[in-house]
């Protein structure tokens, strides 16, 4: 399993598999602590993002964010010549965090082990972007800072513009899809028609 996991569940622009790891690496984690930390942050912001977007749109944005943040990571790795594999949900989770912090910047947040220190969501987003920008510029290798930045920028863009541009204009595409499915099921495809 190690070879399959490394090939398809870690993202690296020098790998023989390039496209499927862009999504699959979002569901892969290095350790139990890595997964627990990511899932805690996702859980913390999940009710807020679902109330903003709804379940279907949240799933679409989250999966898209995994691919987009991995693509930004690929670009940064190609530009710097550093081809370490990456994995984890951090880029997609940064999209969720940035979307909530952009939409509700006055919300109060706290760090899990230091609940006495509170700060606004807008301040937290600025600090995270500054940290990941510094990490990318200075070549820090603890996190995939490019994926984090890509995820954060996608989240900010989506709640500001993407929802209006993409989600609210999906009706013609959905209608065309249903018409195509109806025509194909009528040709003896064995499917049911609506």
Secondary structure as UniProt FT lines:
FT   HELIX           2..8
FT   TURN            13..14
FT   HELIX           20..24
FT   HELIX           25..27
FT   HELIX           32..53
FT   HELIX           55..80
FT   HELIX           90..103
FT   TURN            104..106
FT   STRAND          108..111
FT   TURN            112..113
FT   STRAND          114..120
FT   HELIX           121..138
FT   HELIX           145..157
FT   HELIX           158..162
FT   HELIX           163..165
FT   HELIX           167..169
FT   HELIX           171..185
FT   TURN            186..188
//
